[in-house]
Amino acid sequence: MALLLFLLILLVPASNADWPPSPGYWPSSKFRSMSFYKGFRTLWGPQHQSLDQHALTIWLDRTSGSGFKSVRPFRSGYFGASIKLQTGYTAGVITAFYLSNSEAHPGYHDEVDIEFLGTTFGKPYTLQTNVYIRGSGDGKIIGREMKFHLWFDPTKAFHHYAILWSPKEIIFLVDDVPIRRYPRKSVATFPLRPMWLYGSIWDASSWATEDGKYKADYRYQPFVAKYTNFKAGGCSAYSPARCRPVSASPFQSGGLTQQQYRVMRWVQNHHLVYDYCKDYKRDHSLTPECWH
């Protein structure tokens, strides 16, 4: 009987919910945490923010959402925060942490997004990563979305989400695990102008949950997100030209180690649910990085 049980265990495939292997390197440990008021200012919805024990809480209700913005613009760097999401019905609600220069270049801006797409009862959150280059607001919206279902429940505890942006590449990380790498293949497909760091919670019912099928339901308000352990290190727009871009790996030149690549492949094999480059309904003449 014991032998039979052992054989059954061997034959049952490992669950996709298993935790990823160790990345072997933890870029978040290279950057100091900073207080919210040292690095950021409230952008909108001040009455929907509170700060307690270094954790910032922002919320959305029927009257408003809320957002914040870094004091300084950056031209490269590591940008992270530990975030905890709300449980239950959150359809239509976006909790975001992102880089953008939309205020400096309205209608012609760059953006690098980490967005949590709200969900319905019993369904997992979707983590959407996205990159826009010069003009996402001009009517020709060219998103570069990759979406993931995480290997943990992001409502149970804080987890660290980060964007590493260098002149060579953009790397998205979750708890120091690289989940996506967006390399610079051309000037036309890569954001190079200075950007600010933002966070926000807002109503995106028209598209956020299953392409707008489920809307925000304010019977469940307020919708709450908590941010702490803010990190923003690298070259600000005011740094001297000699400022060296940060790296996601031990290599000062940038790039990922073989172990980090293996972990990223594991995440994409088990937890990737959408890749714009593999969406055959898209016009890929607009996203040449998919076939170059």
PERA-V629214 format. One record per pair of residues at least 12 apart in sequence whose ideal C-beta (glycine too) atoms are under 10 Angstrom apart, sorted by the first residue. I is the first residue (numbers start at 0). J is the second residue. Records with the same first field share a line. If there is no record, write none. Layout:
I = J ; J
//
This chain:
13 = 269
14 = 150 ; 269
15 = 148 ; 150 ; 268 ; 269 ; 270
16 = 123 ; 148 ; 149 ; 150 ; 151 ; 152 ; 269 ; 270
17 = 150 ; 265 ; 269
18 = 150 ; 151 ; 174 ; 176 ; 265
19 = 150 ; 173 ; 174 ; 176 ; 177 ; 178 ; 261 ; 262 ; 263 ; 265 ; 266 ; 269 ; 270
20 = 176 ; 258 ; 261 ; 262 ; 265 ; 266
21 = 175 ; 176 ; 258 ; 259 ; 261 ; 262
22 = 172 ; 174 ; 175 ; 176 ; 177 ; 247 ; 248 ; 255 ; 256 ; 258 ; 259 ; 260 ; 261 ; 262 ; 263 ; 265
23 = 175 ; 248 ; 249 ; 256 ; 257 ; 258 ; 259 ; 261 ; 262
24 = 175 ; 177 ; 246 ; 247 ; 248 ; 249 ; 250 ; 255 ; 256 ; 258 ; 259 ; 262
25 = 159 ; 172 ; 174 ; 175 ; 176
26 = 77 ; 79 ; 161 ; 163 ; 170 ; 172 ; 175 ; 177 ; 230 ; 232 ; 245 ; 246 ; 247 ; 248 ; 249 ; 259
27 = 77 ; 79 ; 81 ; 159 ; 160 ; 161 ; 163 ; 172 ; 174 ; 175 ; 228 ; 230
28 = 175
29 = 77 ; 230 ; 232 ; 245 ; 246 ; 247
30 = 76 ; 77 ; 78 ; 79 ; 161 ; 229 ; 230 ; 231 ; 232 ; 233 ; 245
31 = 229 ; 230 ; 231 ; 232
32 = 53 ; 79 ; 80 ; 81 ; 227 ; 228 ; 229 ; 230 ; 231
33 = 53 ; 228 ; 229 ; 230 ; 231 ; 232
34 = 50 ; 53 ; 55 ; 227 ; 229
35 = 48 ; 50 ; 53 ; 54 ; 55 ; 67 ; 80 ; 198 ; 226 ; 227 ; 229
36 = 50 ; 55 ; 70
37 = 70 ; 229 ; 231
38 = 67 ; 68 ; 69 ; 70 ; 71 ; 196 ; 229 ; 230 ; 231
39 = 55 ; 67 ; 68 ; 69 ; 70 ; 71 ; 195 ; 196 ; 197 ; 198 ; 226 ; 229 ; 231
40 = 67 ; 68 ; 69 ; 70
41 = 55 ; 57 ; 65 ; 66 ; 67 ; 68
42 = 65 ; 66 ; 67 ; 68 ; 69 ; 102 ; 195 ; 197 ; 198 ; 199
43 = 63 ; 64 ; 65 ; 66 ; 67 ; 68 ; 199 ; 201
44 = 57 ; 58 ; 59 ; 60 ; 62 ; 63 ; 64 ; 65 ; 66 ; 67 ; 199 ; 200 ; 201
45 = 63 ; 65 ; 66 ; 67
46 = 58 ; 62 ; 63 ; 65
47 = 59 ; 60 ; 62 ; 63 ; 64 ; 65 ; 66 ; 200 ; 221 ; 223
48 = 65 ; 66 ; 67 ; 200 ; 226
49 = 65 ; 225
50 = 226 ; 227
51 = 225 ; 227
52 = 227
53 = 226 ; 227 ; 228 ; 229
54 = 81 ; 83 ; 157 ; 225 ; 226 ; 227 ; 228
55 = 67 ; 80 ; 82 ; 198 ; 224 ; 225 ; 226 ; 227 ; 229
56 = 83 ; 200 ; 221 ; 223 ; 224 ; 225 ; 226 ; 227
57 = 94 ; 198 ; 199 ; 200 ; 201 ; 221 ; 222 ; 223 ; 224 ; 225 ; 226
58 = 85 ; 92 ; 200 ; 220 ; 221 ; 222 ; 223 ; 224 ; 225
59 = 85 ; 89 ; 91 ; 92 ; 93 ; 94 ; 117 ; 199 ; 200 ; 201 ; 202 ; 215 ; 217 ; 220 ; 221 ; 222 ; 223 ; 224
60 = 202 ; 215 ; 217 ; 219 ; 220 ; 221 ; 222 ; 223
61 = 202 ; 215 ; 217 ; 220 ; 221
62 = 217 ; 220 ; 221
63 = 200 ; 201 ; 202
64 = 92 ; 93 ; 94 ; 199 ; 200 ; 201 ; 202 ; 203 ; 221 ; 222 ; 224
65 = 198 ; 199 ; 200 ; 201 ; 224
66 = 95 ; 197 ; 198 ; 199 ; 200 ; 201
67 = 196 ; 197 ; 198 ; 199 ; 226 ; 229
68 = 99 ; 102 ; 195 ; 196 ; 197 ; 198 ; 199
69 = 98 ; 194 ; 195 ; 196 ; 197 ; 198 ; 229 ; 231 ; 235
70 = 195 ; 196 ; 231 ; 235
71 = 193 ; 195 ; 196 ; 231 ; 235 ; 236 ; 237 ; 238
72 = 98 ; 100 ; 102 ; 103 ; 192 ; 193 ; 194 ; 195 ; 196 ; 235 ; 236 ; 237
73 = 98 ; 164 ; 193 ; 194 ; 195 ; 196 ; 231 ; 232 ; 233 ; 234 ; 235 ; 236 ; 237 ; 238
74 = 164 ; 165 ; 166 ; 191 ; 192 ; 193 ; 194 ; 233 ; 234 ; 235 ; 236 ; 237 ; 238 ; 242 ; 244
75 = 163 ; 164 ; 165 ; 166 ; 167 ; 169 ; 191 ; 193 ; 194 ; 233 ; 234 ; 235 ; 236 ; 238 ; 242 ; 243 ; 244 ; 245 ; 253
76 = 98 ; 162 ; 163 ; 164 ; 165 ; 194 ; 196 ; 230 ; 231 ; 232 ; 233 ; 234 ; 235 ; 238 ; 242 ; 244 ; 245
77 = 161 ; 162 ; 163 ; 164 ; 165 ; 170 ; 172 ; 230 ; 231 ; 232 ; 233 ; 244 ; 245 ; 246 ; 247
78 = 96 ; 97 ; 98 ; 111 ; 113 ; 160 ; 161 ; 162 ; 163 ; 164 ; 194 ; 196 ; 197 ; 229 ; 230 ; 231 ; 232 ; 233 ; 245
79 = 96 ; 113 ; 159 ; 160 ; 161 ; 162 ; 163 ; 172 ; 175 ; 196 ; 228 ; 229 ; 230 ; 231 ; 232
80 = 96 ; 113 ; 157 ; 158 ; 159 ; 160 ; 161 ; 196 ; 198 ; 225 ; 226 ; 227 ; 228 ; 229 ; 230 ; 231
81 = 156 ; 157 ; 158 ; 159 ; 160 ; 161 ; 174 ; 225 ; 226 ; 227 ; 228 ; 229 ; 230
82 = 94 ; 95 ; 96 ; 113 ; 115 ; 153 ; 157 ; 158 ; 159 ; 160 ; 198 ; 224 ; 225 ; 226 ; 227 ; 228
83 = 153 ; 154 ; 155 ; 156 ; 157 ; 158 ; 223 ; 224 ; 225 ; 226 ; 227
84 = 115 ; 117 ; 118 ; 124 ; 126 ; 152 ; 153 ; 154 ; 155 ; 157 ; 158 ; 200 ; 222 ; 223 ; 224 ; 225
85 = 115 ; 117 ; 124 ; 153 ; 154 ; 200 ; 219 ; 221 ; 222 ; 223 ; 224 ; 225
86 = 118 ; 120 ; 124 ; 152 ; 153 ; 154 ; 155 ; 223
87 = 117 ; 118 ; 119 ; 120 ; 121 ; 154 ; 219 ; 222
88 = 117 ; 118 ; 119 ; 120 ; 121 ; 122 ; 208 ; 213 ; 215 ; 216 ; 218 ; 219 ; 222
89 = 115 ; 116 ; 117 ; 118 ; 119 ; 120 ; 124 ; 154 ; 200 ; 207 ; 208 ; 213 ; 215 ; 216 ; 219 ; 222 ; 223 ; 224
90 = 116 ; 117 ; 118 ; 119 ; 120 ; 122 ; 204 ; 207 ; 208 ; 209 ; 211 ; 212 ; 213 ; 214 ; 215 ; 216 ; 219 ; 222
91 = 116 ; 117 ; 118 ; 119 ; 201 ; 202 ; 203 ; 204 ; 205 ; 206 ; 207 ; 208 ; 211 ; 212 ; 213 ; 214 ; 215 ; 216 ; 217 ; 222
92 = 115 ; 116 ; 117 ; 118 ; 200 ; 201 ; 202 ; 203 ; 204 ; 207 ; 208 ; 214 ; 215 ; 216 ; 219 ; 220 ; 222 ; 223 ; 224
93 = 112 ; 114 ; 115 ; 116 ; 117 ; 127 ; 199 ; 200 ; 201 ; 202 ; 203 ; 204 ; 206 ; 207 ; 208 ; 215 ; 222 ; 224
94 = 113 ; 114 ; 115 ; 116 ; 117 ; 124 ; 153 ; 198 ; 199 ; 200 ; 201 ; 222 ; 223 ; 224 ; 225 ; 226
95 = 112 ; 113 ; 114 ; 115 ; 116 ; 127 ; 129 ; 197 ; 198 ; 199 ; 200 ; 201 ; 203 ; 224
96 = 111 ; 112 ; 113 ; 114 ; 115 ; 160 ; 161 ; 162 ; 196 ; 197 ; 198 ; 199 ; 224 ; 226 ; 229
97 = 110 ; 111 ; 112 ; 113 ; 114 ; 128 ; 129 ; 131 ; 162 ; 194 ; 195 ; 196 ; 197 ; 198 ; 199
98 = 110 ; 111 ; 112 ; 113 ; 130 ; 162 ; 164 ; 169 ; 190 ; 193 ; 194 ; 195 ; 196 ; 197 ; 231
99 = 111 ; 112 ; 131 ; 135 ; 190 ; 194 ; 195 ; 196 ; 197
100 = 133 ; 190 ; 192 ; 193 ; 194 ; 195 ; 236
101 = 131 ; 135 ; 136 ; 194 ; 195 ; 197
102 = 195 ; 197
103 = 192 ; 193 ; 194 ; 195 ; 236
104 = 133 ; 134 ; 136 ; 192 ; 194
105 = 136 ; 137
106 = 133 ; 134 ; 135 ; 136 ; 137 ; 138
107 = 133 ; 134 ; 135 ; 136 ; 137 ; 192
108 = 131 ; 132 ; 133 ; 134 ; 135 ; 136 ; 137 ; 190 ; 192 ; 194
109 = 130 ; 131 ; 132 ; 133 ; 134 ; 135 ; 189 ; 190 ; 191 ; 192 ; 193 ; 194
110 = 129 ; 130 ; 131 ; 132 ; 135 ; 136 ; 142 ; 190 ; 194 ; 197
111 = 128 ; 129 ; 130 ; 131 ; 132 ; 143 ; 162 ; 163 ; 164 ; 169 ; 171 ; 181 ; 190 ; 194 ; 196
112 = 127 ; 128 ; 129 ; 130 ; 131 ; 142 ; 143 ; 144 ; 162 ; 171 ; 197
113 = 126 ; 127 ; 128 ; 129 ; 160 ; 161 ; 162 ; 171 ; 172 ; 173 ; 178 ; 198
114 = 126 ; 127 ; 128 ; 129 ; 144 ; 146 ; 199 ; 203 ; 207
115 = 127 ; 149 ; 153 ; 160 ; 200 ; 207 ; 224
116 = 146 ; 203 ; 206 ; 207 ; 208 ; 209
117 = 200 ; 202 ; 203 ; 204 ; 207 ; 208 ; 213 ; 214 ; 215 ; 222
118 = 154 ; 207 ; 208 ; 209 ; 213
119 = 208 ; 209 ; 212 ; 213 ; 216
120 = 219
122 = 148 ; 208 ; 209 ; 213
123 = 147 ; 148 ; 149 ; 151 ; 152 ; 153 ; 154 ; 270 ; 272
124 = 147 ; 148 ; 149 ; 152 ; 153 ; 154
125 = 146 ; 147 ; 148 ; 149 ; 207 ; 208 ; 209 ; 272 ; 273
126 = 145 ; 146 ; 147 ; 148 ; 149 ; 153 ; 160 ; 171 ; 173 ; 178 ; 179 ; 270 ; 272
127 = 142 ; 144 ; 145 ; 146 ; 147 ; 207 ; 272 ; 273
128 = 143 ; 144 ; 145 ; 146 ; 147 ; 160 ; 162 ; 169 ; 171 ; 173 ; 178 ; 179 ; 181
129 = 142 ; 143 ; 144 ; 145 ; 146 ; 171 ; 181 ; 275
130 = 142 ; 143 ; 144 ; 145 ; 162 ; 164 ; 169 ; 171 ; 179 ; 181 ; 188 ; 189 ; 190 ; 275 ; 286 ; 288
131 = 143 ; 190
132 = 185 ; 186 ; 187 ; 188 ; 189 ; 190 ; 191 ; 192 ; 286 ; 288
133 = 186 ; 187 ; 188 ; 189 ; 190 ; 191 ; 192
139 = 285
140 = 285
141 = 188 ; 275 ; 281 ; 282 ; 285 ; 286
142 = 275 ; 281 ; 285 ; 286
143 = 169 ; 179 ; 181 ; 188 ; 274 ; 275 ; 276 ; 281 ; 285 ; 286 ; 288 ; 289
144 = 273 ; 274 ; 275 ; 276 ; 278 ; 281
145 = 171 ; 178 ; 179 ; 181 ; 267 ; 271 ; 272 ; 273 ; 274 ; 275 ; 276 ; 277
146 = 270 ; 271 ; 272 ; 273 ; 274 ; 275
147 = 171 ; 173 ; 178 ; 179 ; 266 ; 267 ; 269 ; 270 ; 271 ; 272 ; 273
148 = 269 ; 270 ; 271 ; 272
149 = 173 ; 174 ; 178 ; 266 ; 270
150 = 173 ; 174 ; 176 ; 265 ; 266 ; 269 ; 270
151 = 173 ; 174
153 = 173
157 = 174 ; 225 ; 226 ; 227 ; 228
158 = 173 ; 174
159 = 172 ; 173 ; 174 ; 175 ; 176 ; 227 ; 228 ; 230
160 = 172 ; 173 ; 174 ; 178 ; 226
161 = 173 ; 174 ; 175 ; 177 ; 230 ; 231 ; 247
162 = 179 ; 181 ; 194 ; 196
163 = 177 ; 180 ; 233 ; 244 ; 245 ; 246 ; 247 ; 248 ; 253 ; 255
164 = 181 ; 189 ; 190 ; 191 ; 194 ; 233 ; 234 ; 244 ; 245
165 = 183 ; 233 ; 234 ; 243 ; 244 ; 245 ; 246 ; 247 ; 252 ; 253 ; 254
166 = 183 ; 189 ; 191 ; 234 ; 244 ; 253
167 = 182 ; 183 ; 189 ; 244 ; 246 ; 252 ; 253 ; 254
168 = 180 ; 181 ; 182 ; 183 ; 184 ; 189 ; 244 ; 246 ; 247 ; 253 ; 254 ; 255
169 = 181 ; 182 ; 183 ; 189 ; 190 ; 247
170 = 182 ; 246 ; 247 ; 248 ; 253 ; 254 ; 255 ; 259 ; 263
171 = 247 ; 263
172 = 247 ; 259 ; 263
173 = 266 ; 270
175 = 247 ; 259 ; 262
176 = 259 ; 262 ; 263 ; 265 ; 266
177 = 247 ; 248 ; 255 ; 256 ; 259 ; 260 ; 262 ; 263 ; 264 ; 266 ; 267
178 = 262 ; 263 ; 265 ; 266 ; 267 ; 270 ; 271
179 = 263 ; 266 ; 267 ; 271 ; 274
180 = 247 ; 254 ; 255 ; 259 ; 260 ; 263
181 = 288
182 = 254 ; 288
183 = 288
184 = 287 ; 288 ; 289 ; 291
185 = 287 ; 288 ; 291
187 = 287 ; 288
188 = 285 ; 286 ; 287 ; 288 ; 289 ; 291
189 = 288
192 = 236
193 = 234 ; 235 ; 236 ; 237
194 = 236
195 = 231 ; 236
196 = 229 ; 230 ; 231
198 = 224 ; 226 ; 229
199 = 224
200 = 221 ; 222 ; 223 ; 224 ; 226
201 = 215 ; 222
202 = 214 ; 215 ; 217 ; 222
203 = 215
204 = 216
232 = 245
233 = 245
247 = 259
248 = 260
274 = 289
275 = 289
276 = 288 ; 289 ; 290
277 = 289
//
